[in-house]
Amino acid sequence: RFFLTYLYRWFFYYVYYSYYKLFPIKTIQIANPTEKYIEKNKKKFINSFQCIRNMNTNIEPVFYNKKELQKTLVDTNNQLEKIWRTRILIENTPRGNIIMHYDVYKNGFAYYSDMTGIPYFILNAVAMKYVIVYNCRDFYMDNEKLEEDKESPLIKLYLEEEKEKTEIEKKTLPKLDNSAFAKLKNYQLEPESDNKINDANENKKPEKEYNRNIFINLGRITNFKPLQKPERKNKLNGFYSKLLDDVTSECELQNQIFSYSKFKELFMKKN
């Protein structure tokens, strides 16, 4: 009897394990909405490089000339900023709504959001969608996931020049003279171990530095003003009168500074 129960047990275990090996239970993985959103925008962005049409049709040629762009942006009332401020993307993300436009002065993406502290990777995904919607792919300057031949030409034009300037500034800074301080010998470290550490550091390959997009937080969505107030102009609808000329000439005359003798001469000429 004991032998039969033992045999039944082994038979049951054999059937149980052989069944689950042949037909394993499939584990259902619930997709993270944030990862799903990023992957969707990333796929569309990468697929845009296979597209035949030009994905930078909305970028004005002045953006590829740094000196000309600086001259254009000197005027605070320039048309370039006005155009890009009207190109707005309203996007629903896993972290709430985001309203984004391109800032021509800071070479980055300005945005309003429902929540504070939105991480970089979500803003990056919104920027991917923005550059595709408005045909301005070269404005996207994050090159971590891109091949070198697909990088934006604006990276070398703006970001790398700024890095070189900062490196030159660091080199030109005066170094402190350590001769005034006593150099104490560290008896815990042997000279051989120091040499090994130095050799290991020299053999290490320098890691590639990636560029990142610039994002400017403009506050909550409640601060967003969709309509730009037009400048008020007094239109006369073609009305003309000599009286208006006299009024304007009188105003200009009052704004000028002149002596009493000049005023007397003008008064005598009128009479």
HUQUIKA-V617598 format. One record per residue. N is the residue number from 0. RES is the residue in one letter. PSI is psi in whole degrees, -180 to 180 (NA if undefined). NEAR is the number of other ideal C-beta (glycine too) atoms within 12 Angstrom. Layout:
[[N	RES	PSI	NEAR] [N	RES	PSI	NEAR]]
//
This chain:
[[0	R	-44	7] [1	F	-40	8] [2	F	-37	9] [3	L	-44	10] [4	T	-40	11] [5	Y	-41	12] [6	L	-41	13] [7	Y	-41	14] [8	R	-49	14] [9	W	-38	14] [10	F	-41	14] [11	F	-45	14] [12	Y	-40	14] [13	Y	-45	14] [14	V	-42	14] [15	Y	-51	14] [16	Y	-39	14] [17	S	-34	13] [18	Y	-47	13] [19	Y	-20	13] [20	K	-39	11] [21	L	-37	10] [22	F	75	10] [23	P	149	10] [24	I	126	9] [25	K	123	7] [26	T	128	6] [27	I	118	6] [28	Q	120	8] [29	I	121	8] [30	A	135	13] [31	N	127	12] [32	P	-32	16] [33	T	-47	19] [34	E	-38	17] [35	K	-42	18] [36	Y	-44	28] [37	I	-44	29] [38	E	-38	19] [39	K	-48	23] [40	N	-35	33] [41	K	-42	27] [42	K	-43	19] [43	K	-39	23] [44	F	-45	30] [45	I	-38	21] [46	N	-21	15] [47	S	-22	27] [48	F	-19	24] [49	Q	-5	12] [50	C	142	16] [51	I	-38	7] [52	R	156	12] [53	N	125	14] [54	M	14	28] [55	N	31	25] [56	T	-25	16] [57	N	-7	24] [58	I	121	29] [59	E	148	25] [60	P	-24	14] [61	V	-22	21] [62	F	-23	29] [63	Y	3	19] [64	N	105	17] [65	K	-41	21] [66	K	-43	14] [67	E	-36	16] [68	L	-41	25] [69	Q	-38	19] [70	K	-40	13] [71	T	-39	24] [72	L	-5	25] [73	V	-39	14] [74	D	116	15] [75	T	-17	12] [76	N	32	11] [77	N	153	20] [78	Q	-24	16] [79	L	-46	29] [80	E	-40	26] [81	K	-40	19] [82	I	-47	22] [83	W	-21	31] [84	R	-24	24] [85	T	-16	18] [86	R	90	27] [87	I	139	28] [88	L	122	31] [89	I	115	23] [90	E	136	33] [91	N	118	19] [92	T	170	33] [93	P	-16	25] [94	R	24	25] [95	G	-176	22] [96	N	146	23] [97	I	133	37] [98	I	122	31] [99	M	143	41] [100	H	167	38] [101	Y	133	42] [102	D	112	26] [103	V	-23	34] [104	Y	-38	22] [105	K	2	21] [106	N	45	33] [107	G	-175	31] [108	F	119	43] [109	A	143	34] [110	Y	151	41] [111	Y	150	32] [112	S	158	33] [113	D	-40	23] [114	M	158	20] [115	T	157	15] [116	G	42	12] [117	I	129	29] [118	P	161	20] [119	Y	-40	21] [120	F	-27	27] [121	I	-44	33] [122	L	-35	37] [123	N	-40	36] [124	A	-38	41] [125	V	-40	44] [126	A	-36	43] [127	M	-44	40] [128	K	-38	32] [129	Y	-48	38] [130	V	-25	37] [131	I	-43	32] [132	V	-42	26] [133	Y	15	28] [134	N	56	22] [135	C	54	34] [136	R	-28	36] [137	D	-16	32] [138	F	-18	40] [139	Y	113	46] [140	M	11	35] [141	D	116	32] [142	N	20	26] [143	E	-41	22] [144	K	8	23] [145	L	152	23] [146	E	160	10] [147	E	-36	13] [148	D	-9	9] [149	K	3	21] [150	E	154	24] [151	S	136	32] [152	P	-17	24] [153	L	-17	34] [154	I	-49	29] [155	K	-32	20] [156	L	-36	25] [157	Y	-57	30] [158	L	-44	27] [159	E	-33	22] [160	E	-39	18] [161	E	-38	20] [162	K	-42	18] [163	E	-39	14] [164	K	-44	14] [165	T	-37	14] [166	E	-40	14] [167	I	-41	12] [168	E	-39	12] [169	K	-40	12] [170	K	-34	11] [171	T	-12	10] [172	L	140	10] [173	P	135	8] [174	K	144	9] [175	L	139	8] [176	D	114	7] [177	N	2	8] [178	S	-24	8] [179	A	-17	7] [180	F	145	8] [181	A	134	7] [182	K	108	8] [183	L	138	7] [184	K	134	10] [185	N	109	10] [186	Y	-13	7] [187	Q	-34	9] [188	L	132	13] [189	E	152	12] [190	P	-31	13] [191	E	-40	10] [192	S	-36	13] [193	D	-42	15] [194	N	-37	13] [195	K	-41	14] [196	I	-42	15] [197	N	-40	14] [198	D	-38	12] [199	A	-39	12] [200	N	-36	12] [201	E	-35	11] [202	N	-19	10] [203	K	134	10] [204	K	137	8] [205	P	132	8] [206	E	143	7] [207	K	132	9] [208	E	127	13] [209	Y	147	19] [210	N	154	28] [211	R	150	23] [212	N	152	36] [213	I	129	29] [214	F	130	33] [215	I	117	22] [216	N	120	25] [217	L	7	25] [218	G	-159	17] [219	R	162	18] [220	I	-26	24] [221	T	-22	13] [222	N	-11	15] [223	F	132	23] [224	K	104	16] [225	P	-28	15] [226	L	132	9] [227	Q	129	14] [228	K	122	7] [229	P	152	7] [230	E	136	9] [231	R	127	6] [232	K	135	7] [233	N	105	8] [234	K	131	8] [235	L	-1	10] [236	N	42	7] [237	G	6	6] [238	F	135	10] [239	Y	138	10] [240	S	146	11] [241	K	-26	10] [242	L	-38	11] [243	L	-38	14] [244	D	-40	12] [245	D	-39	13] [246	V	-47	13] [247	T	-40	16] [248	S	-34	16] [249	E	-38	15] [250	C	-44	12] [251	E	-36	12] [252	L	-39	17] [253	Q	-30	12] [254	N	-24	10] [255	Q	146	13] [256	I	120	9] [257	F	167	15] [258	S	170	10] [259	Y	-34	10] [260	S	-41	10] [261	K	-39	14] [262	F	-40	16] [263	K	-40	13] [264	E	-44	13] [265	L	-38	17] [266	F	-40	13] [267	M	-36	10] [268	K	-38	9] [269	K	-38	12] [270	N	NA	7]]
//
